[in-house]
Amino acid sequence: MSLQIDLELPFASVRGKKSGSGSGSSQSSLSCDAVAVQAGGMRFAFSRLAVVWLGIAMTLPTLSPAAHPSPAELPSPVSLTTWRGFSQLNFEVAGRPCLLVLPEQAVPGRPWIWRTEFFGHAPQADLALLARGWHVAYMQASDLYGAPPAMALFDAFYQHLVKFHQLAPRAVMEGLSRGGLYAFNFAVMYPDRVSALYLDAPVLNLQSWPGRSKHTPEGGKLWRECMAAYGLDDAGMAAFKGSPIDRIEPLARARIPILSVCGDADFNVPLGENTAILAERYRALGGLIEVIIKPGGKHHPHSLEDPTPIVDFLIKHARPSS
């Protein structure tokens, strides 16, 4: 069964959909221990709602008052679901699916981490930060390889979150694998919007990935997608100096702290062709970077079983409001 809250109505309504065959429907009943969304009143805020559908009691998650906009203020419809026990808002920006996962209680300053690719995969750090009162955001911009079209989409998403959801002006950019291209390039373009980078087995060198496999069937497909995203041909890509490892100076000038978690046996995105180059150049420029090496670690699994070192680094070094 799925439940949908229609936030476009003057009063929030709850609708149930029964999975499986059959066209019959039954009325649901709604009870709550506080007033639900009021027209023009509380900002998108519910108390715990107990929904009874076909005799099954369900509880919707809590949204905090005055933390998110009223439906009339939003440029597109929003649906409410849950992810790993946390409330999740689903909406579109610039025609792209987006989501924002809400902590039970946001900490002052409303810090957030932005997963740039592969939402939900190896979410240890995301879950730990949610438990500490951070938000987690994601916009689906896959197969754009961090190229300018992706950055235009990310610009729109960032402005939406800061304007309508009052998130901190600086985000932690989280780049897993090819997501590193998006995270790093956004930080280069908008260093004043980024508090820190968390990179996990990141692609930072297009000649390393997907370039090193461009002569294989799968690698060739990815290479062509990448060229199309950047508007380049083979000759243009050969001379291209727009990979993250070529664009390090702006981040060093902005003093953005970087954490990278990598395996030293990653043959998909080799450490020596990506993070190792970044670390050497960043330190030479006076930048702060910490690299956690997983001995014998391959490209998967991402993150750490215990994300405490990741969370501690971000809590210590991120500057969400500065």
N, C-alpha and C positions, 0 to 999 in steps of 0.2 A: 504494500500500500504506500502511496505517496501523499503528502499534504502540501498544499500550496497556499501561501498567504497573498492575497491580492492587495497590493499597497496602492493601487490606483483609485480605489474606492474611497468615499469620504470616511467610512469606517472600515477598519480592517476586517476582512471576512476570511473564514477558513473553509477550504474546499477539500474534500477527500476523493481520491481516485482509487478504486479497487483494481488490483492487478488481476490479469487472467481474463477468461472469456466471460461473456454475459453483458447485457446492456442495462440490467436493473441497477437501481441506486436507492440508497436509503438516506434519510436525513441524519446529519451529524448533530451533536449537541456540544455547546461550548460553555465552559465555566472558567472563571478566573478569580484569583484572589486580589486583583486590583483592576482598575479601569484599563481596557485595551486602548488601541490607538484612537485618538479623538481627532475629528476634523479640525485642522488648523491649530491643534493643541499640542500635546506632547510630541516630542520629536521622535517618531519612529520607535517608540519605546513600549515594550510590553512587560507585564509581570509574567510569572509562570502561567502558561495557558494549559489547562487540562482539556484535551480533546477526546471525546468518546465517539468512536466510529465502529458500528457493528459490535458494540460491547467491548471493544478494545480500548483501553485507556492509554493515551500518549501524552507526553509533555514536550512542549516546544521550548527551545532555549531562551534565555533571557537576553534582551538587548538593553543596554544602559541608557537612561534618559539623557536627552540633550547631547548625545554623542554623535548622532547621525541625522541627516536632514529629513524633513518631512517629505512625503511623497510628491507634493506639489513643487518642491524645490529641485527635484531630480530630473535630469534631462531624458532618462529612459526608465522603463519599468524595472523593478527589483523583485526577485524571489528569494525566499529564505529557506535554506536547507541546513544540514549539519555536516560537519567533517570532524571525525575523531572526537566527537563529543562537544565541539565548539560550534557556535552559530556561524553560518556562512552566507554572505550576501552575494547574489549572482545577478549580473547586469551586463550591459554592453557599453563600450566606449569606442567611437570611430568604427562601428560595425564589427568589433571584435569581442568575443566572450571574455568576461573578466570576473574576478571574484575577490572578495575580501573576507578573511576569517577573523572573527572577533574574539578577544579574550573575555573571560568572565568579568574581569574588572581591569580596565585600562589604567596603566600607571601614568603619573603626571608627565606631560610632554608628548604623550601618545606616540611613542617610538614604533617603528614598523620595519619588517624585513620583506623584501620584494624578491620572490622567486621568479627568475626570468625564463626558465624553461623547466619542463618535467615536474609540474606541480604534483605533490603527493608522493613522489619517489624519494626514498630514504629521508623521511621527514623529521629525523630525530631532533635536529636543531630547531626547526620550526615549532614543533610541539613544545619543546622546552621553553622557548621564548614566549609562546602563547600562555603557558602556565605562569610566566613572570609578568604578564600584562601587556605584551606586545601584540600588534596586529600582523597578519601575514597576507600579502597581496600577490596577485598573479594576473597577467594579461596574456592571452593566447596569441602569439605572434611567431609561430613556428615556421621553419624553413626560410627564414629571412636572414639568418646568419649574422645578426647584429648590424646589418647594413643600414644606410640612411632611411629606407622606408620603415624599418623596424623602430628606429630612433624617433621618427615622426609619430608613430603610434604610441610609443612609450612617453613621449612628451605630453600627449593628450591624456593618457592614463594618469600620469603624475599630477597634472593640473586638476583632474577630476577628484582624485583622492584628497589632495590638500584643500581644495575649495569646498567640496561637499561633505567630506568625512573628517575634516579637521585633523588630519594626520600631521605628524611632525614635518617640518620643511626639509629635513634630511633623512633619507632612507638608507638602510643597509641593503646593498645589492648582493643577491645570492646567485652565483652562477655555477651550476653543475654541468660539466661536460661542455657541449657547445653553448650552453647558457653563459659561459664565461665571456663569449664574444659580446653578448648583449650587455651584461653587467659592466664590463670594462669600458665599452664604447659609450655607454650612457654616462658613466663617471667622467670620461674625457670630455664629453660635450657639455655636461652640466655638473661640474665639480661642486657647485654650491648647493646641489640637491642630494649629495651623497655623504653619509657619515662614515661609512666603512665598506670594504669589499670582503665578502666571504666567497672564495673560489674553491670548488671541489673538483679535482681532476679536470681543470678547465682547459678548453681550447683557447689559446692565446696567439696562435700562429697558423694562419690559413695554409701556408705551405706544408705544415706538418699534418694538419687535418682540415679539410678533407684532401689536401693536395698530395700527400704521400701515397694515397690509394687511388688516384684519379684514373689509373690505367686498368683498374678492375671494374667489373660491371656495376657493382653497388657504389664503389668510390667514384666512378665516372658520373653516375647519376647525381650524387651529392655535389661533385665539383661543378657540374653544369648548373645546378640550382644556385650554388654559391656565386658563380659568375653572373648569372641573371640578376640576383639580388643586388649585386654591386654595379651592374651595368657594364661589365668588362668582358673581353674575350680572352683567349689564352695568352696572347701577348701582353695585354693589359694586366692580367693577373701575375704574370712573371715579373713585371716591373712594379707591382703594387706594394706600397709601403704604408698600408692602412691597417695592418694587423695590430692587435693590442701591444705586442712586444715592440712595435715601432712608434707607439704613441704614449710612452711612459711619462715623459716630462711634465705634462699638465697635472697628472695625479700627484707627482712628487712636489710640485709647486703648491698644490692645494693641501698637502700634508694629510692625504687620505690614508688611514691605516688599512693594511691588507693582511688577510689570513688565507692561506692556501693549504688544503689537505690533499695529499697525493700519494699514490702507490709508486714505489720505485721499480715495479715490474709491469707498468702500464704500457702495453704495446699499441693500444689504440690512439692514445694521446700521450706520447712519451714525455716524461718529466723533463728530460734534458733538452727537449725542443720547445718547451712551453714554460712551465713555472720556474725552472732553474734559470732560464734566461731573464725572466721578469725579476726574480729575486736578486740576481747579480746587478742588473742595471738599476733597479729601484734603490738598493742600498748604496750604490755608488753616487746616487743623486741625493742621498740623505733621507730617503723615505723609510717608513716603518713597515716592515713586512715580516710575518712569522710563517714559517712553512712547517707543517706537520707531515712527516714522512711515515707511511705505513710500510714497513719492511716486507718485501714479497707481495705487496698489494698490487692488484691489477686495476683495470678501469672500474670494475665493479667488485664489491659493493661500494657505493658512495658513503660519505659521511663517516662518523665514528659510532660504534655501538653505544658508547657513553659520550654524549655530546658536550659534556661539561667544559672541556678546553675551548670548544667553539663558542659556547655561550659566554664563558668568562671573558674571552678576548673581546667579544662584541659589547658586552656590558661595560667593560673597562675603557674601551677606546672609541666607541661610537659617540658622535656628538649630534644627536638628533635635532637639537634646537639652535646650535651655534652657527 
